[in-house]
Amino acid sequence: MTRIVLIPSAYLPSLGGVEEVTRHLALSLREMGDIVEVWTGTEDSVSPPSVVLLDGITVRRFPMPLPTSNARAALHFPMRAIQSVRVMSSAARIARPDLFHVVCFGPNGAYGMAIAQMARRPLVVSLHGETFMDDHDIFERSWFMRRSLSRALKHAAVVTACSRFTLTDAEERFGLHPDRGQVLFNAVTIDPPSGSTGCAPNPLLEEVGDRPYVFALGRVVEKKGFDLLLRAFALVAERHPEVILAVGGEGDALPALRRLAGELGLEARVRFGGRLSRTQVAEALAGANVLIVPSRVEPFGIVILEGWRAGIPVVATNRGGPPEFVRDGHDGILVDPFDTPAMARVLDRLLADPAERSRIGEAGRERVVQFAWPETAAHYRALYTSVLATGHPSGGR
C-alpha cells in the first residue's frame, strides 16, 4: 500500500482532460489498494483552504498565489505564498504521503515541488501539454512559472508526458534531460459514463433534434481550431444539407465563433451546446456521424479515445500528439487543420459513405481497449514503486 498525493492543475467540479485523468487515476489506484488524496488550487488563489470528499477521495484545495506585476499585490506575495506552504505542510503531516505526483504543471506544480522538498518525499511530474496549450500562455508571460517548471523537471524523480511531442517541448524549451522523461499515453474508461443528467434533457441533442451531425468538443479557445472547422464545414454544407455541426464546450472564443458562423452563412447549420457533463458528452458521441478534433496543436486528445469508445469515425489534427497513436486511414483519419480544403474533403467523404464510417468506427472501438485505465494506472503504480525503491527524496540528476 502506497500513500499518494495527486496534485492536478484543476479538479472536479471543473470538467476537462486533466480533471478526468486525475479522477480516474485516483480511483484506479484506490482500487489497487493505495491511499490517495487529491490536492489542487482554490478557484481564485485567495479563498481559504477547504477539504471535501468526492467519489470517496479526500480533495483538499489550497490558495496557490503567483507573483504579479501589480506592485501592491507583489508586496504581499511572499507572505501569502509562505502561508500557503505552511498550510500544505500541515496537511502533509496528516496525510503522510510516500510521494507527490503533479498532474499538469501550473501553480500547483510550483507548490507541489516546494512541499515535496520540504517533506523530503519523491516528486513525479506528468506533463499534459500545458507548456504550449495554456489559454493565457502562462509560460511565456511568467518568469516564475518558467523557472519553477525547469527546476521541477530537474529535481523530479520521474517525468512523464502524454505524448512524445509534449516531451520534446519540455526538452527543447525547459531543459528536461533527454533520457529522463518517458511517454505514458492517456487512458479512458472502456464503459461510457452513465446515469441521469437530471430533469433537463441534453441541451445539445435537443437543439440538433433528429438530424445527422458532426460533433466537436473542447474548450472554445483559439488553439482548439473550431474556427478552422467552421470554414471547412462551410465548404461541404450545401452538399449535405441535412447535416448539423454540433460543438460542445465553453470558452472565451465562443462569441467570435458565433460571429464567424453568421459570416459564413451557417447560423442554421451550427449548434453550440456549451458546457456538457460527462454523461452528456457520451450521449452526444453515441449519436454523432463523425467526431472531429481540429486543434491547431493537440498534446494528446482524450476525446479521440472517447470517440473510439463510441464506435464513431474520428478525424484528428496531425499537429501534436495524435499521429503517435492514431493509425491514419485505419482507426481514424489525420488531417492538417490549416488545410481547409483537405479537411472539407475528409468530411465530405465520410458523410457520403456510411460503410467507410462504419469501418473506421469499428476499428476505433476495437483499438480503445489498449487505452483502458487499469493498465495505464498499473504503469503509474510501477513508476511509483521504482521511485520509492531508490530511497531518495525529490531530486533527479
N, C-alpha and C positions, 0 to 999 in steps of 0.2 A: 504493500500500500504506500502510495506517494502522496504527499500534500502539495498541491499545485495551486498557485495563484495565476490566473489568466488576466492580462491587463490589456483589453482592447481599446481602440481609439473611440469606439461608440458601442452602445449595447441597447438591448430592449428597454423601452418600447420602440425605440428608433428602429427602422427597417432598412436593411442594406446587406451587402455581401459580407462585410466584416462582422456584423451582428450575427448573421446566420452561421458563419464559420465558427465563431466563438461559442455560440449556443450549442451547436452540435458536437463540437469538440468537448465541451464541458460535460454534456450528457453522456457521451461515449466513454469518457474517462471515468465518470462515476459508475457506469455500468461495469467497467473493468475493475472496480473496487477502490479507486482512488478517491481522495477527499479534495474537492475543487471549490475554490471561490473565484468570483469574477470581480475585479476592481476596475473602475472606469471613472471618467471625469464627470463632474456635475455639469448641468446644461450651460451655465454661464460663467463658470470658474470662480464665482463669488458666493454661490449658495452654500449653505452648511453641509457637512458630510451627512450621509444617510446610509441606511442599510435595510434591504428588503430581501424576501425570498421569492425567486422566480424559477418556476419548474423545479422547486425544491432545492435550488442552489443559492447560496448566500451571495448577494450582489451588493458591493459597497461602492459608493460614489464619493469622490473627493474633489474639492476645488483644485484645479491644476493651472494656476496662472502662468502667463508668459510675459517676458519683458515687452514693454510697449514704447512707442516713440513719444507718447504723451508724457510730458515732464512730470506732472503731478502723480500720474499713475506709476511711472517708473520709480519715483521716490519710494513708493510703498511696496514695490515688487519684492525686494529681498525679504521683508518681514512676512509678507503673505506666503511666499514660497517656503520659507523656513517653517511657518505654522503648518502648512500642508504636509510637509515631510514629517513633522513631528506626529501629526495625526495618523499618517500612513505607517509610521514606525510603530506606533501603539497598536494599530491593527495587526501588524506583522507579528508582534509578540503574542497576540491572541490566536492568530491563525497558524503560527509556527510552520510556514511553508518550507518544503525542501528546495523549491526553486520557483522563480518568477518567469513568466512567459508573456512577453509583449507581442500583441497581435495587431499589426498595422501601426507604424511609428508616427506618433503625433506628440502632443504634450504628455500623453500617457507614457510614452517611451522615455522621455526625459526624467520623469518622476519615478518610473519603474526602475530605471538604471540606478538612480540615486538610492532607492530603497534596497535594491539587491546588493549594492556595495556596502551599505550600512549594516545590513543583516548578514553579510558575508555568505550569500547564497548565490548559486549559479543563475545566470540570466540567459534566456533563449529569446531571440528576436525573429519574428516572422514578418517578412515584407509582402505587401499586397498591392504594390503599385502606387503607394502614397507619394513617392518621390516625384512622380510625373502626372498623377491623376488628381491631386488635391484641387478642389474647386477654387481655392484662393491662392494657389501656388505658394504655399507657406514656406517651402524650402528655397524658393527664390527670394522671398521677402525677408526672412528671419535668419540672421546670423546665429542666433541662439539655437534654432532648430537644426541648422546645418551642422553646427559644432556638436550638438547633442547626438545626432544620428551618427556622425563619424566616430565619435567616442564610443557609442554603444556597439557599433559594428566591430570596433577594435577589441572591446573588452568582453563581448558576449561569448559564452561558452559554445553556443551554436547559433548560426544564422541560416534561416530557410527563406525561400521565396516561392511564390505561387507559379512562377514561370522562369525560364532561362532569361527571357527578355528583361524581367524585373531584376533578376540577379545581376545581369550585366550592367544595368544602370547604376546599381549600388557600387559595383566595382569601379566603373569609369568615373563616377561623379562624387562618390563619398568614401573612397579609399578602402572598400572591402577587399581583403586579400583574395586573389583568385581561387585559392584552394580551401577557403574557409566556409563558403556558402554551399548550400545544396537545394535542389528544386524539390518541392513537395506540392504536387497539384492539389487544388481544392477538391471538395467532395460534395455529395448530395445524398439525402435520404432516398432510398430506392422507392419507397411508397410515398406518394404525394401527400402533402398535408391535407387533413380533412377536418370536418367539424362545422358547426353552424357559424355563419358570419353575422348572426343577429337577425333582426326582423327585416332590415333593409336588404334588398337584392344587390347583386354585384353591379355597381354603377356603370362600369364599362360595358358589360354584356347587355345591360338594359338599354344602353344607347345604341349598341350595334344591332340589336334585335336578331332576326333570323338570317341576316345577310352574311356571306363569307367574308373573312377578314384576315389581313396580315397583322401580326402582333409585334410590337416593340416595347421594351421595358427597361427602365433605369432612371437614374437621376436626370432630370431635364436640364442639362448643362451643355455648354458648347462642346466639350470633349466627347460626349456621347454620340454626336453626329446625327441627331434627329433631323436637323435642317438638311443634311445631305440626303437622308432618306426621303424627306418630303419632295425634294427635287427629282429624285429617281422615280418615286411613285407617280408624280405628275406626268411622266413620260409614258406610263402604261395605263393610266386611269381610264382613258377612253376605250382601250382595248378590252378592259374588264370592268364594265360599268356597274356591275353588281357588287364589286369588292370594296370593302371599307379598310382603311388603315387605322388601327387602334393602337394608341400609345398610352402606356401606363407609367405613372411616376410623376413627381413634382420637382420643381426646381426653379432657379432664377430665370432660366431661358424660356419658360413657358409662354409669357406674353409675346415675346419675339417670334416664337414658333407659331402661335395662333395668327399673328400678323402675316407671316410667310405663307401659311396655308391659304389665307384670304387672297394674297397677291398671286398665288398660283392657281386660283380658282378651285380650291379643294375644300371649301367650307363644308360642303355637304358630304364629303367623302372621308373626312378625318374625324376621329373621336379621341378626345383627351380624357382619360379616366382618373387622373390624379393619383393620390396615394391609394395603394391596394394592399390588403392584408396578404399573408402567405397563402391562405386558402383561396382568396380571390384571384391571386396570380395563377395558382394551379388550375382554377376553373377557366380562366382566360386562355391558358396554354392548351388545355384539353380541347377547346373548340376552334382553335386557330387553324388556318390552312398552312401558314408559314410563320416561323419566328425569324426575325431579322435583328442582328446586332451590328449597327452601322458605325461603331465608335471610330473616332479619329485615331485613337490608340486605346488598347484594352489590355490590362495586365493579365487577365485570365478570362473571365466571363462565366460566372456561375450560372447565369441564365441559360447558357448553352446546354449545360447538364440538365437543367430543368426542362428544356425543350426536348432533349433526348428522352428523358423520363416520360414525357407526354406522348412520345411517338410521332412528333411532327417534324417536318424538314426544317433544318436550321441553316440560315445564311449568316455568315460571320465575317467580321473585318479580318483582313490579312495583316493588319498592323498591330504588333504586340504579341501577346501570348497565344491566341487561338491557333495559329498554324502549328504550334508544338503538340497539339493533341487532336485537333480536328483533321480527319483524313479527307482531303478535298475530293469531292465527287462521289464519295462513298457514304460517310455518315454526316456529311454537311457540305456546304459549298462556301469557299473562301472568296472574298471579293474586296477589291480596293475601294474603300468608301468614297475616295475623291474622284473615282472614275464613274461619274453619274450614268453614262450610257451602259456601262458594264453592269452596274447594279440593277438598272432597269431591265436589261436583257435577262438576268437571272430571275428576277421576279416574274417577268412575262412568261418565261419557260415553265416555271413551277406552277403558276396559276393556270396555265393552259394544259398541264399534263398531270392528271391525278395519279397515274401509275408511277411517275417519277417521284411525286411527293410521297407516295406510299413506300416506295423502295428506300428512299433516304431516311424517312421517318422510322422505318422498322430497323434499319441498320443502327440508327442512334439509340433506339430502345435496347438493342442487344449490347451496345457498347457501354451504356451508362453503368452497368453493373461493375465495371472496372474502376469506378469512381465512388464506390459506396463508403459511407462514413466509418463503419467498423474497421475496415482495412486501413484507411487513412489515419484514424486515431491510433491504431496499433503502431503505425510508423512513428508518430509523435511520441508515443509512450516508449518506444525503443530508443529514441533520441534522449529522452529524459533519463532512462536507465543508464545509458552510456555516459551522459554528463555526470550523473551522480556517482558513477563508479570511479571517475577520475579523482573525486575527493577534493576538487579545487573550487573556490568561490568564483563569482563573476570575474571573468578575465581570460580572454583568449591570448593569442600571441601578438 
